[in-house]
């Protein structure tokens, strides 16, 4: 087995274990049928996985690498980085999954924000996903998952779990966005310290919705703060003391 085959096999095992955990199932029924539809996607830095406005009904598992998602804001005048996807994550452009229930409800204007959510009815992505590092992804058509969910409770639980985690993440992000830029930077250092070293200053500033100059000032202030507390334990790789990190949680 060559290196590429070994890495793909490892990715498949990792994905299966993760999906079975989400499904609260010892084994997912008809796993072989799902695995037969899985495709390996390799991306180089700068490669676009999918673009806003495209129909892209696939679910991805990130085995290796880092990607950013960007969407147009301010009336389409600029691109904002809205989140990063890293190893171990399951990701998809949810509006582009073409979920029948959502389409029926929106077609009948049963949701109070039907006009805003019309992209789900049109089954189009609302953001562009771009690789920041060399990436190894596994791609599975959502239609395959949906068909298996109609037959097996374990696959239906999997969809519910992933959707619930996504909704929880969005709710937490809403609260995070209400903090000051410096508070958001400190929280990011505490929760995802490795991410800071993997993205450019420009991408990080865009994500925090501040200028690169403002980010440099915040980062320097945090570093200087850690340097004046020599007796405090310093969190590895962050430049933040553990005491300071806990105080910003």
C-alpha positions in Angstrom: 0.0 0.0 0.0 1.5 3.4 -1.0 1.4 6.5 1.1 -1.7 7.9 -0.7 -3.6 4.7 -0.2 -2.7 4.5 3.4 -3.8 8.1 4.1 -7.1 7.5 2.3 -7.8 4.3 4.3 -6.9 6.2 7.5 -9.3 9.0 6.6 -12.1 6.5 5.9 -11.6 4.8 9.3 -11.6 8.2 11.0 -14.8 9.3 9.2 -16.6 6.0 10.0 -15.7 6.3 13.7 -16.9 9.9 13.9 -20.2 9.2 12.1 -20.9 6.2 14.3 -20.3 8.4 17.4 -22.7 11.0 16.1 -25.3 8.4 15.3 -24.9 6.8 18.8 -24.5 3.5 16.9 -22.2 0.6 17.2 -22.2 0.2 13.4 -24.0 2.3 10.8 -26.4 0.2 8.7 -25.4 -0.1 5.1 -22.0 1.6 5.7 -20.6 -0.1 2.6 -23.3 1.5 0.4 -22.3 4.9 1.8 -18.6 4.2 1.5 -19.0 3.3 -2.1 -20.1 6.9 -2.8 -17.2 8.6 -1.0 -14.7 10.3 -3.1 -11.3 11.7 -2.1 -10.7 15.4 -2.7 -7.2 16.9 -2.6 -6.7 20.6 -2.7 -3.7 22.8 -2.9 -3.6 26.2 -1.1 -5.7 28.7 -3.0 -7.9 26.1 -4.7 -11.6 26.8 -4.4 -13.8 23.9 -3.3 -17.1 25.6 -4.2 -18.3 29.1 -4.8 -21.2 31.2 -3.7 -24.2 30.7 -5.9 -23.3 27.1 -6.9 -25.4 24.1 -6.3 -23.1 21.9 -4.3 -25.1 19.1 -2.4 -22.1 17.4 -0.8 -20.9 16.8 2.7 -17.2 16.8 3.5 -15.0 15.4 6.2 -11.7 17.3 6.7 -9.0 14.7 7.3 -6.1 17.1 6.8 -5.7 20.8 6.1 -7.4 24.1 6.7 -10.1 26.0 4.7 -11.8 29.4 5.0 -15.3 30.3 4.0 -16.1 33.8 2.7 -19.3 35.5 1.8 -20.2 38.9 0.4 -21.2 41.6 2.9 -21.9 45.3 2.8 -24.2 44.9 -0.2 -21.7 42.8 -2.0 -18.8 45.3 -1.7 -16.4 43.1 0.2 -15.7 39.5 1.1 -15.8 38.6 4.8 -14.2 35.5 6.2 -17.0 33.9 8.3 -15.4 30.7 9.6 -12.5 28.3 9.2 -12.8 24.5 8.8 -10.0 22.3 10.2 -9.1 18.6 10.8 -11.9 16.5 12.2 -14.8 18.7 11.0 -17.8 17.7 9.0 -18.8 20.6 6.7 -21.2 21.4 4.0 -22.9 24.4 2.4 -26.2 23.8 4.2 -28.4 25.9 1.9 -27.0 23.9 -1.1 -28.0 20.5 0.3 -31.5 20.8 -1.3 -33.4 19.5 1.7 -36.9 18.7 0.6 -38.6 19.8 3.9 -37.0 23.2 3.8 -37.9 23.7 0.2 -41.6 22.8 0.8 -41.9 25.1 3.9 -40.3 28.0 2.1 -42.3 27.5 -1.1 -45.4 27.9 1.1 -44.0 30.9 3.0 -44.4 29.1 6.3 -41.2 30.5 7.8 -41.2 34.2 9.0 -37.9 34.8 7.2 -38.8 33.1 4.0 -37.4 35.9 1.8 -34.0 35.7 3.6 -33.9 32.0 3.5 -34.8 31.7 -0.2 -31.3 30.5 -1.0 -32.2 27.2 0.7 -35.2 26.9 -1.7 -32.9 27.6 -4.6 -30.3 25.0 -3.2 -27.4 27.4 -3.7 -24.3 27.9 -1.5 -24.1 31.3 0.2 -20.3 31.3 0.6 -17.1 30.4 -1.2 -14.8 27.8 0.4 -11.1 28.0 -0.3 -8.1 25.9 0.9 -5.5 27.7 3.0 -3.2 24.6 3.3 -2.8 21.3 1.3 -6.1 19.5 2.1 -7.3 15.9 2.1 -11.1 15.7 2.2 -13.7 13.0 1.9 -16.8 13.9 -0.1 -20.2 12.2 0.3 -23.4 13.2 -1.6 -26.0 14.4 0.8 -28.6 12.5 -1.2 -26.9 9.2 -0.1 -27.1 10.2 3.6 -30.7 11.3 3.2 -31.7 8.0 1.5 -30.1 6.0 4.3 -31.8 8.2 6.9 -35.2 7.4 5.4 -34.5 3.7 6.0 -32.4 3.6 9.2 -32.9 5.5 12.5 -29.1 5.6 13.1 -28.5 7.7 9.9 -31.4 10.0 10.9 -29.8 10.5 14.3 -26.5 11.3 12.6 -28.2 14.1 10.6 -29.9 15.4 13.7 -26.7 15.4 15.8 -24.6 17.2 13.1 -27.4 19.7 12.6 -27.7 20.3 16.3 -23.9 20.8 16.7 -24.0 23.3 13.8 -26.9 25.2 15.3 -25.1 25.3 18.7 -21.9 26.6 17.1 -23.8 29.4 15.3 -25.5 30.4 18.5 -22.2 30.6 20.3 -20.7 32.5 17.4 -23.5 35.1 17.7 -22.5 35.7 21.3 -18.8 35.8 20.4 -19.4 38.4 17.8 -21.0 40.8 20.3 -17.6 41.0 22.2 -15.0 43.6 21.5 -12.3 42.8 18.9 -9.7 42.3 21.6 -12.1 40.0 23.5 -12.7 38.0 20.4 -8.9 37.7 19.8 -8.3 36.6 23.4 -11.1 34.0 23.1 -9.7 32.7 19.9 -6.3 32.3 21.5 -7.8 30.4 24.4 -10.1 28.1 22.3 -8.1 27.6 19.1 -4.5 28.6 19.8 -3.1 26.7 16.9 -5.3 28.5 14.4 -3.5 31.8 15.0 -0.3 30.3 13.6 -2.0 28.7 10.6 -3.7 31.8 9.0 -2.3 35.0 7.6 -2.7 38.2 9.5 -4.9 39.5 6.7 -7.3 36.5 7.0 -7.3 36.7 10.8 -8.1 40.4 10.7 -10.8 39.8 8.2 -12.3 37.1 10.4 -12.2 39.4 13.4 -13.7 42.2 11.3 -10.9 44.6 12.1 -8.0 46.1 10.1 -4.5 44.4 10.1 -3.1 47.5 11.9 -5.7 47.1 14.7 -4.9 43.4 14.9 -1.2 44.1 15.3 -1.9 46.5 18.2 -4.1 43.9 19.9 -1.6 41.1 19.5 1.2 43.3 20.8 -0.9 44.3 23.9 -1.6 40.7 24.7 2.1 39.7 24.3 3.2 42.6 26.5 0.6 41.6 29.1 2.1 38.1 29.3 5.6 39.5 29.6 4.9 41.5 32.7 3.6 38.4 34.5 6.8 36.3 34.8 5.5 34.2 37.6 2.4 33.1 35.8 2.3 29.9 33.8 2.2 30.7 30.0 -0.1 28.7 27.8 2.1 26.9 25.2 2.2 28.6 21.8 -0.3 31.4 22.7 1.7 34.1 24.5 -1.2 34.3 27.0 -0.8 33.4 30.6 -3.2 30.7 32.0 -4.5 33.3 34.5 -5.3 35.8 31.7 -6.8 33.0 29.5 -9.2 31.9 32.3 -10.3 35.5 33.0 -11.5 35.9 29.4 -13.5 32.7 29.1 
